[in-house]
Amino acid sequence: MKDITIFTKPGCEKCDRLKGSLPDDAPVSYIDATTVKGMALASYHEVLKENFPVMLHDGNKIAGEWIKIRRYILGAGDEGCA
């Protein structure tokens, strides 16, 4: 499975819950959407107006639903996406 990109923000309770619920070896790259680089990437992927956390993987996007994101990651992409 390719790396999964997850956009987060400091102080985001759902983001913290997601991070704390995943194994350390999960194929995840976290991007802080409040940094200059993070804002640029989030803008490019059009996720700045979404509820956080936002997951992107192989053209799939899940926004604001940390439990659904967790299921997707642990199920290796079996979860349906919007």
Sine and cosine of phi, psi and omega as CSV:
sin_phi,cos_phi,sin_psi,cos_psi,sin_omega,cos_omega
0.00,0.00,0.68,-0.74,0.07,-1.00
-0.94,0.34,0.34,-0.94,0.07,-1.00
-0.85,0.53,0.61,-0.79,0.04,-1.00
-0.98,-0.18,0.75,-0.66,0.00,-1.00
-0.99,-0.11,0.77,-0.64,0.06,-1.00
-0.81,-0.59,0.86,-0.51,0.07,-1.00
-1.00,0.02,0.75,-0.66,-0.02,-1.00
-0.75,-0.66,0.15,-0.99,0.11,-0.99
-0.67,-0.74,0.56,-0.83,0.09,-1.00
-0.87,0.49,0.63,-0.78,0.02,-1.00
0.99,0.16,0.07,1.00,0.01,-1.00
-1.00,0.08,0.95,-0.32,-0.05,-1.00
-0.88,0.48,-0.66,0.75,0.02,-1.00
-0.91,0.41,-0.59,0.81,0.04,-1.00
-0.90,0.44,-0.70,0.71,0.01,-1.00
-0.90,0.43,-0.64,0.77,0.03,-1.00
-0.90,0.44,-0.68,0.73,0.01,-1.00
-0.88,0.48,-0.77,0.64,-0.01,-1.00
-0.84,0.54,-0.67,0.74,-0.03,-1.00
-0.95,0.31,-0.29,0.96,-0.07,-1.00
-0.99,-0.12,-0.12,0.99,-0.05,-1.00
-0.98,-0.17,0.55,-0.84,0.06,-1.00
-0.92,0.40,0.44,-0.90,-0.02,-1.00
-0.87,0.49,-0.47,0.88,-0.05,-1.00
-1.00,-0.07,0.22,0.97,0.05,-1.00
-0.88,0.47,0.65,-0.76,-0.05,-1.00
-0.98,0.22,0.90,0.43,-0.14,-0.99
-0.85,-0.53,0.67,-0.74,0.15,-0.99
-0.91,-0.41,0.88,-0.48,0.02,-1.00
-1.00,-0.03,0.69,-0.73,0.05,-1.00
-0.81,-0.58,0.84,-0.55,0.05,-1.00
-0.98,0.20,0.93,-0.36,-0.08,-1.00
-0.96,0.27,0.06,1.00,0.04,-1.00
-0.98,-0.20,-0.11,0.99,0.06,-1.00
-1.00,0.08,0.26,-0.96,0.00,-1.00
-0.87,0.50,-0.76,0.65,0.02,-1.00
-0.89,0.46,-0.69,0.73,0.00,-1.00
-0.89,0.45,-0.66,0.75,0.03,-1.00
-0.90,0.43,-0.63,0.78,0.02,-1.00
-0.90,0.44,-0.72,0.70,0.02,-1.00
-0.92,0.40,-0.67,0.74,0.02,-1.00
-0.90,0.44,-0.62,0.79,0.05,-1.00
-0.91,0.41,-0.70,0.72,0.01,-1.00
-0.85,0.52,-0.67,0.75,-0.02,-1.00
-1.00,0.02,0.06,1.00,0.06,-1.00
0.83,0.55,0.76,0.64,0.00,-1.00
-0.88,-0.47,0.03,1.00,-0.06,-1.00
-0.88,0.48,-0.52,0.86,-0.03,-1.00
-1.00,-0.04,0.02,1.00,-0.01,-1.00
-0.99,0.16,0.33,-0.95,0.18,-0.98
-0.97,0.26,0.63,-0.78,-0.04,-1.00
-0.99,-0.15,0.45,-0.89,0.02,1.00
-0.96,0.27,0.35,-0.94,0.05,-1.00
-0.83,-0.56,0.79,-0.61,0.02,-1.00
-0.95,-0.32,0.70,-0.71,0.12,-0.99
-0.83,-0.56,0.73,-0.69,0.04,-1.00
-0.32,-0.95,0.85,-0.53,0.05,-1.00
0.74,0.67,0.69,0.72,0.03,-1.00
0.99,0.12,-0.03,1.00,0.04,-1.00
-1.00,-0.09,0.54,-0.84,0.04,-1.00
-0.68,-0.74,0.71,-0.70,0.15,-0.99
-0.78,-0.63,0.79,-0.61,-0.06,-1.00
-0.83,-0.56,0.75,-0.66,0.16,-0.99
0.97,0.23,0.01,1.00,-0.05,-1.00
-0.87,-0.49,1.00,0.07,-0.12,-0.99
-0.89,0.45,-0.56,0.83,0.00,-1.00
-0.93,0.36,-0.65,0.76,0.04,-1.00
-0.91,0.42,-0.63,0.77,0.05,-1.00
-0.89,0.45,-0.70,0.71,0.01,-1.00
-0.86,0.50,-0.72,0.69,0.03,-1.00
-0.87,0.50,-0.68,0.74,0.01,-1.00
-0.86,0.51,-0.75,0.67,-0.05,-1.00
-0.91,0.41,-0.74,0.67,-0.04,-1.00
-0.95,0.31,-0.40,0.91,0.04,-1.00
-1.00,-0.06,0.19,0.98,0.03,-1.00
0.83,0.56,0.61,0.79,0.12,-0.99
1.00,-0.01,0.26,0.97,-0.02,-1.00
-0.97,0.24,-0.35,0.94,-0.07,-1.00
-0.97,0.26,0.65,-0.76,0.07,-1.00
-0.93,0.36,0.52,-0.85,-0.05,-1.00
-0.83,-0.55,0.36,-0.93,0.07,-1.00
-0.99,-0.11,0.00,0.00,0.00,0.00
